[in-house]
Every structure is written in structure tokens, then in C-alpha cells.
Amino acid sequence: APQAEVTVDKTPAVPDGSDKSDATVAPQGVESSSASSGLVIPDSEIKVTQDLTLHVPLVQATNGQAVVVLPGSGNRRCFLVGSRQANNLLRQRARRKSHILTRRELADINDNLQAIAEMEGASGEVFSRVAPVPGGIETDLGDEKNTRVRITAGKVEIVAAGSPTLFYRPPISMPMVRPADRGNLGLLDQYLNLAPVDILLLKAWISYTLAHPKLATTKYPILLLQGEQGAGKSFLCSIVQALTDPNTVGVQILPTNGKDLAIAAQNSHVLAYDNVRGFKQTMADLLCIASTGGALSSRALYTDADQAIQRLHVALILNGVHDFINQPDLAQRCLPLHMKPLSPSGRKSEVQLKHEFDGDLPAIFRGLLELIADVFA
């Protein structure tokens, strides 16, 4: 049946006010750090920064991060306070008032917004790419219209406006393809250099990963792709990412420390690492934490008592030529798939394969969503 495009009529989690583009959260007792530093600031500059601070709708996410929420004609947009997107929004609003924000002003505004969100902002869950909804999930397609796909028991719906779910879109995030009216997951098989049983396992991993948001109870099996050089391991990683969490980085090299891994995990639903040859026990432990969910802690900058917490929870794809998993705890969390050798006569260029796959992607994606809906039923 053709997919339905619906508008969900729900009360927003953040009050919009009379002017939806400038919902107000009134600060109480929040002072500018510049005011206490002895700097002389012109009255006009103070007014601009105060106006920007007062007229930004905020939510305090459950992880402690302040989030700017922008209502609109479709679904709402969210930006993390201090992110490049949020800073650009503040600069744009300042320019409308004929003012160019300095770095000091921007830092003051962000400090005040974080404090206001902690003390007075509405509290709510903010997700990236996949979020839970009653009876199913909602996926952010990441397009300019903020389109969502809601999947419940036996049903796939396009949500064009009115969704109460809050999604943060990382800077590296790319739009997912809009699903076709009719799905055909079988079209995926021709692009998979795997045995039939491994094709079944791969589809199970993809559907599971897309159907499970980052919640404390979610455990992501690590997808392990092994095969000789030229077996198409990197291309298969790119196919999986296109179906679950496309981004500008794509397949990358495994980082050497936990901090970099945690930063990457916070900006992705799925991470793919290429040509893994081996790693130390410390990295194996970090990959185990990423699979089941955890956090890294360190002392916050410029403080003696505060902790800086970095969440580490993400679906992982590792590929390599050799058998590089030799730690029992990590091996228990892996789903190994072995890619078949490619004969020279059966090879196609990656450019040709990508062109053909992009043409089939809308139908494949719709078929994947329908599979998830069937599982929910």
C-alpha cells in the first residue's frame, strides 16, 4: 500500500509563545561572565546579548546538555548549545539586529543559555537518528524539511509535521533516502558478496540496529566483516551506513584512544572502521563498552571537583583481512561474517556499483522499514 504522509497533532514539549521563532525562557539571576570581569561593555551590546539569551527556546536533555529547540511549519529542529549550528543561529539573529557577535559575547551567551536550561528549561529526551515512540520507533531522515518515518506494528508512516520527538542532528549527518511507495528488500542481495546464511544474518543486524535507539537497555552486536583484499568489505560498509546512518565521514580508521572513539560515537548511530589489524586490550575494552553502553569520565576543564562525562554507546562495524579478534569478551559481542573472494570476471567498478545501488536504495530502504514493522507486529 502507498505510504501515508501524516501530521501528528501533539502538544510541543517546549512552549512556543506567540511568536514561534522567538519563544521566551526568562532567566533569573543569570549574570554575564563579562560583567564580573571588569570589562566595560556598551549598553547597546549588552541589550543585543540579553535579547538573544532571553529569546531562545531551550530544553535540558537528560544527559545534561542544553538544547535549542526551533519550532516551525514542519517538525521541530534541535541544536546543542555551543555547537556550530547553534552558534551560527545566534550570529544570524544578531545580524538582524545590526550587530556582529564577538567570541567573548558568544561565549557569554552560551554560558547563560546552559545555566538557564539547567535551572529553568523544560526537561526532555533528545535523540540522534532513531528515537523510541509508543509501539515503535521514529527515524529522522535528516532532510531540509525535517521529515520523520514512524514505524509501528505493521505500519510505516511519513511524518511531515507535528512530531513531538526531539532529534539532534550532528554536523556530519547526511540525509537518508526517502523510502519508495513499495519495498523490495530482496534487491539488496545482488550487492552482498556473502553466503545465503550470512545475507540473512546481515539483514537481521541492519534491521535490529535501525530499530533500536540508544537507550540504556540497548546492546549492539558488533558487525565483523572479514575477507581477502578486494572482497568488497569497504563497499559493504558504505551500503550498511546508507541504510542506517549516512554521514560525511563514511568508513574511517579506528582511533587510538577512548576520547576520540567517544566523540565519534556521540555524533553517529553507526560507526564503520576499515582495515583493522589488531588493537591493545584497552581498545578491546572500549569497544565492549561501546557495544553495551557506558561512559568515560575525566576532570572538567578549569574545575577541581566537576567531572566531564563522555557517553560511549554506538553500533560498530569492523572490517579486516586477518582474524584480529582474540579477546574473549569482545568476541562474544561480535557477529562475524565472511565475504567470498571475487573473481576477476565478476568484478564491477565501485562507481558503477554505487550508481546501481543508489537507484535501488529507495525500494531497499522501504523494504527494510517494512521488515521492522513486521517484527513489531
C-alpha positions as CSV (number, residue, x, y, z in Angstrom):
1,A,0.0,0.0,0.0
2,P,1.3,3.5,-0.7
3,Q,2.9,5.2,2.2
4,A,0.8,7.7,4.1
5,E,2.0,11.2,4.9
6,V,0.6,12.2,8.2
7,T,0.7,15.2,10.5
8,V,0.8,14.3,14.2
9,D,-1.1,16.8,16.4
10,K,0.8,16.8,19.7
11,T,1.5,19.4,22.3
12,P,5.1,20.5,21.9
13,A,7.4,19.7,24.8
14,V,8.6,23.4,24.7
15,P,6.2,26.4,24.9
16,D,6.2,28.2,21.6
17,G,4.8,31.5,22.7
18,S,3.0,34.0,20.5
19,D,6.0,34.2,18.1
20,K,7.1,30.6,17.3
21,S,10.5,31.8,16.1
22,D,11.3,33.6,19.4
23,A,9.8,31.5,22.2
24,T,10.9,33.0,25.5
25,V,12.6,31.4,28.5
26,A,13.1,34.1,31.2
27,P,16.4,33.9,33.1
28,Q,16.6,34.6,36.8
29,G,19.8,35.6,38.4
30,V,22.0,34.6,35.5
31,E,24.9,37.0,35.1
32,S,27.3,37.6,32.2
33,S,30.8,36.4,32.9
34,S,32.0,39.6,31.2
35,A,30.1,41.8,33.7
36,S,32.1,40.3,36.6
37,S,35.5,40.6,34.8
38,G,35.7,44.4,35.0
39,L,35.2,44.9,31.2
40,V,33.3,48.0,30.1
41,I,30.6,46.9,27.7
42,P,28.5,49.4,25.7
43,D,24.8,49.4,26.6
44,S,23.8,48.5,23.0
45,E,26.0,45.4,23.1
46,I,24.5,44.3,26.4
47,K,21.0,44.7,25.0
48,V,21.7,42.6,22.0
49,T,23.3,39.7,24.0
50,Q,20.4,39.9,26.6
51,D,17.8,39.8,23.8
52,L,19.5,36.7,22.3
53,T,19.7,35.0,25.6
54,L,16.1,35.8,26.5
55,H,14.5,34.7,23.2
56,V,16.0,31.2,22.7
57,P,13.6,28.2,23.4
58,L,15.6,25.7,25.5
59,V,15.3,22.1,26.6
60,Q,17.6,20.4,29.2
61,A,18.4,17.0,27.8
62,T,18.6,14.1,30.2
63,N,22.4,13.9,29.6
64,G,22.8,17.4,31.0
65,Q,23.3,19.1,27.6
66,A,21.3,22.3,26.8
67,V,19.4,22.1,23.5
68,V,18.0,24.9,21.4
69,V,14.6,23.9,20.0
70,L,13.2,25.8,17.0
71,P,9.5,25.4,16.2
72,G,8.5,25.7,12.5
73,S,5.8,24.8,10.0
74,G,7.0,21.1,10.0
75,N,8.8,19.1,12.7
76,R,11.0,21.0,15.2
77,R,14.7,21.3,14.8
78,C,17.2,20.9,17.7
79,F,20.8,22.2,18.1
80,L,23.2,21.7,21.0
81,V,24.1,24.9,22.8
82,G,27.7,25.7,21.8
83,S,27.6,23.7,18.6
84,R,28.4,25.2,15.2
85,Q,24.8,25.2,14.2
86,A,23.6,26.9,17.3
87,N,26.4,29.5,17.2
88,N,25.5,30.3,13.5
89,L,21.9,30.7,14.6
90,L,22.9,33.2,17.3
91,R,25.1,35.1,14.8
92,Q,22.3,35.2,12.3
93,R,19.9,36.7,14.8
94,A,22.5,39.2,16.0
95,R,23.0,40.4,12.4
96,R,19.3,41.0,12.1
97,K,19.8,43.5,15.0
98,S,22.7,45.0,13.0
99,H,25.3,43.5,15.4
100,I,28.2,41.2,14.9
101,L,28.9,38.9,17.8
102,T,32.4,38.7,19.1
103,R,33.8,35.4,20.5
104,R,33.5,36.8,24.0
105,E,29.9,37.7,23.6
106,L,29.1,34.3,22.0
107,A,30.8,32.5,24.9
108,D,28.8,34.6,27.4
109,I,25.5,33.8,25.7
110,N,26.3,30.1,25.6
111,D,27.2,30.1,29.3
112,N,24.0,31.8,30.1
113,L,21.9,29.5,27.9
114,Q,23.4,26.5,29.6
115,A,22.7,27.9,33.0
116,I,19.1,28.8,32.1
117,A,18.4,25.4,30.6
118,E,19.7,23.7,33.8
119,M,17.7,26.0,36.1
120,E,14.5,26.7,34.2
121,G,14.4,24.8,30.9
122,A,11.9,22.0,30.1
123,S,13.4,18.6,30.5
124,G,13.3,16.0,27.7
125,E,14.9,13.3,25.8
126,V,16.9,14.3,22.7
127,F,17.9,11.6,20.2
128,S,20.1,11.3,17.1
129,R,18.7,9.4,14.0
130,V,16.5,6.9,15.9
131,A,14.1,7.5,18.8
132,P,11.5,5.4,20.6
133,V,7.8,6.2,20.3
134,P,4.8,4.3,21.7
135,G,4.7,0.9,20.0
136,G,7.7,1.5,17.8
137,I,10.4,3.9,16.6
138,E,10.8,7.2,14.7
139,T,13.7,7.8,12.4
140,D,15.0,11.2,11.4
141,L,15.5,11.3,7.6
142,G,17.8,14.3,8.1
143,D,16.4,16.3,5.1
144,E,15.8,20.0,5.0
145,K,12.1,19.5,5.8
146,N,12.9,17.6,9.0
147,T,10.9,14.6,7.7
148,R,10.5,11.6,10.0
149,V,9.5,8.0,9.4
150,R,7.4,6.4,12.1
151,I,7.4,2.6,12.3
152,T,4.9,0.7,14.4
153,A,3.3,-2.7,14.3
154,G,2.6,-3.4,10.6
155,K,2.7,0.3,9.6
156,V,5.3,2.7,8.0
157,E,4.3,6.3,8.0
158,I,5.9,9.5,6.8
159,V,5.6,12.2,9.4
160,A,5.8,15.6,7.7
161,A,4.9,17.8,10.7
162,G,3.8,17.8,14.3
163,S,6.1,15.1,15.7
164,P,6.8,15.6,19.5
165,T,10.1,13.8,19.2
166,L,13.3,15.9,19.5
167,F,16.2,15.0,17.3
168,Y,19.7,16.4,17.4
169,R,21.4,16.3,14.0
170,P,25.2,16.1,14.2
171,P,27.2,18.3,11.8
172,I,28.5,15.2,9.9
173,S,25.0,13.7,9.5
174,M,23.7,13.2,5.9
175,P,20.1,12.8,4.7
176,M,18.7,9.3,4.4
177,V,16.9,8.4,1.2
178,R,13.1,8.9,1.1
179,P,11.6,5.4,1.1
180,A,9.7,4.3,-2.0
181,D,6.0,3.6,-2.0
182,R,6.7,-0.1,-2.3
183,G,9.6,-2.0,-0.7
184,N,11.8,-4.7,-2.1
185,L,14.5,-5.8,0.4
186,G,15.5,-8.6,-2.0
187,L,17.2,-6.1,-4.3
188,L,19.9,-5.8,-1.6
189,D,21.1,-9.4,-2.2
190,Q,22.9,-8.7,-5.5
191,Y,25.2,-6.2,-3.8
192,L,26.2,-8.6,-1.0
193,N,29.3,-10.8,-1.5
194,L,28.1,-13.2,1.2
195,A,26.8,-16.7,1.5
196,P,23.0,-17.0,1.8
197,V,23.1,-17.6,5.6
198,D,25.3,-14.6,6.1
199,I,23.0,-12.4,3.9
200,L,20.2,-13.4,6.3
201,L,22.3,-12.5,9.3
202,L,23.3,-9.2,7.8
203,K,19.7,-8.2,7.2
204,A,18.9,-9.1,10.8
205,W,21.8,-6.9,12.1
206,I,20.7,-4.0,9.9
207,S,17.1,-4.2,10.9
208,Y,18.0,-4.6,14.6
209,T,20.3,-1.7,14.6
210,L,17.9,0.7,12.9
211,A,15.0,-0.5,15.2
212,H,16.9,0.2,18.4
213,P,17.6,3.8,19.7
214,K,20.4,4.5,22.1
215,L,18.8,3.5,25.3
216,A,20.4,2.1,28.5
217,T,18.8,-1.3,27.7
218,T,20.1,-1.4,24.1
219,K,23.0,-3.7,23.3
220,Y,24.5,-3.5,19.8
221,P,26.3,-6.6,18.4
222,I,29.5,-5.6,16.7
223,L,29.3,-6.5,13.0
224,L,32.6,-8.1,11.9
225,L,33.4,-8.3,8.2
226,Q,36.3,-10.5,7.2
227,G,37.6,-11.2,3.7
228,E,40.7,-11.1,1.5
229,Q,41.8,-7.9,-0.2
230,G,39.4,-6.8,-2.9
231,A,36.4,-8.7,-1.5
232,G,34.4,-5.5,-1.2
233,K,34.5,-5.0,2.6
234,S,34.6,-1.2,2.5
235,F,31.8,-1.0,-0.1
236,L,29.6,-3.2,2.0
237,C,30.3,-0.9,5.0
238,S,29.1,2.0,2.9
239,I,25.9,0.1,2.0
240,V,25.1,-0.6,5.6
241,Q,25.7,3.0,6.6
242,A,23.5,4.3,3.8
243,L,20.6,2.2,5.2
244,T,21.2,3.1,8.8
245,D,23.1,6.3,9.3
246,P,24.8,8.0,6.3
247,N,27.3,10.7,7.2
248,T,30.1,12.7,5.6
249,V,32.9,10.8,7.2
250,G,32.0,7.3,5.9
251,V,34.3,4.4,6.6
252,Q,37.3,5.5,8.7
253,I,40.3,4.4,10.6
254,L,39.9,3.1,14.2
255,P,41.0,5.7,16.7
256,T,43.8,5.0,19.1
257,N,42.2,6.4,22.3
258,G,38.8,6.3,24.1
259,K,38.2,10.1,23.9
260,D,38.2,10.1,20.1
261,L,36.1,7.0,20.0
262,A,33.5,8.6,22.4
263,I,33.4,11.8,20.3
264,A,32.7,9.8,17.2
265,A,30.1,7.7,19.0
266,Q,28.2,10.8,20.2
267,N,27.9,12.0,16.6
268,S,26.8,8.8,14.9
269,H,24.3,5.9,15.3
270,V,26.6,3.6,13.3
271,L,30.4,3.8,13.1
272,A,32.4,1.8,10.4
273,Y,36.1,1.1,10.8
274,D,38.3,-0.1,7.9
275,N,41.3,-2.4,7.7
276,V,41.5,-3.3,11.3
277,R,44.6,-5.3,12.0
278,G,44.6,-5.6,15.8
279,F,44.5,-3.4,18.9
280,K,45.5,-3.4,22.5
281,Q,43.4,-4.7,25.4
282,T,42.5,-1.2,26.4
283,M,40.8,-0.6,23.0
284,A,39.1,-4.0,23.1
285,D,37.6,-3.0,26.5
286,L,36.4,0.3,25.0
287,L,34.8,-1.5,22.0
288,C,33.0,-3.7,24.5
289,I,31.7,-0.6,26.4
290,A,30.6,1.0,23.1
291,S,28.6,-2.2,22.3
292,T,26.7,-2.4,25.6
293,G,26.7,1.3,26.5
294,G,28.8,3.2,29.1
295,A,30.7,6.4,29.7
296,L,34.2,7.9,30.1
297,S,34.8,10.4,32.8
298,S,37.6,13.0,33.4
299,R,38.1,16.2,35.3
300,A,36.2,19.1,33.7
301,L,38.4,21.9,32.4
302,Y,39.0,24.8,34.8
303,T,37.5,22.9,37.8
304,D,38.8,20.9,40.7
305,A,35.6,18.9,41.5
306,D,33.4,18.7,38.4
307,Q,33.5,15.7,36.1
308,A,33.3,15.8,32.3
309,I,31.3,12.8,31.1
310,Q,31.5,11.4,27.5
311,R,28.9,8.8,26.6
312,L,30.2,5.8,24.7
313,H,27.4,3.8,23.0
314,V,27.2,3.1,19.3
315,A,26.7,0.3,16.8
316,L,30.0,-0.7,15.3
317,I,31.2,-2.3,12.1
318,L,34.8,-3.6,11.9
319,N,36.4,-5.0,8.8
320,G,39.8,-6.5,8.1
321,V,41.7,-9.2,6.3
322,H,43.1,-11.1,9.3
323,D,41.4,-12.6,12.3
324,F,42.1,-9.7,14.7
325,I,39.6,-10.6,17.5
326,N,41.4,-12.6,20.1
327,Q,39.8,-11.2,23.3
328,P,37.0,-13.5,24.6
329,D,34.8,-10.6,26.0
330,L,35.0,-8.8,22.7
331,A,34.5,-12.0,20.6
332,Q,31.2,-12.7,22.5
333,R,29.9,-9.3,21.3
334,C,30.7,-9.8,17.6
335,L,28.7,-11.1,14.7
336,P,31.3,-12.4,12.2
337,L,30.5,-12.6,8.5
338,H,32.9,-13.9,5.9
339,M,33.0,-12.3,2.5
340,K,33.6,-14.5,-0.6
341,P,36.5,-13.9,-3.0
342,L,35.6,-12.0,-6.1
343,S,36.5,-13.5,-9.5
344,P,38.1,-11.0,-11.9
345,S,35.3,-11.7,-14.4
346,G,32.6,-10.8,-11.8
347,R,34.1,-7.5,-10.7
348,K,32.4,-4.2,-11.3
349,S,33.9,-0.8,-10.6
350,E,32.8,0.8,-7.3
351,V,31.5,3.8,-9.2
352,Q,29.2,1.5,-11.3
353,L,28.1,-0.4,-8.2
354,K,27.3,2.7,-6.3
355,H,25.3,4.1,-9.2
356,E,23.2,0.9,-9.4
357,F,22.8,0.7,-5.7
358,D,21.6,4.3,-5.4
359,G,18.9,3.6,-8.0
360,D,17.6,0.6,-5.9
361,L,18.1,2.3,-2.5
362,P,14.6,3.8,-2.1
363,A,12.9,0.4,-2.6
364,I,15.5,-1.4,-0.5
365,F,15.1,1.1,2.4
366,R,11.3,0.8,2.2
367,G,11.7,-3.0,2.4
368,L,13.9,-2.7,5.4
369,L,11.3,-0.4,7.2
370,E,8.5,-2.9,6.3
371,L,10.6,-5.7,7.8
372,I,11.0,-3.8,11.0
373,A,7.2,-3.1,11.1
374,D,6.5,-6.8,10.6
375,V,8.8,-7.6,13.5
376,F,7.0,-5.1,15.7
377,A,3.7,-6.8,14.8
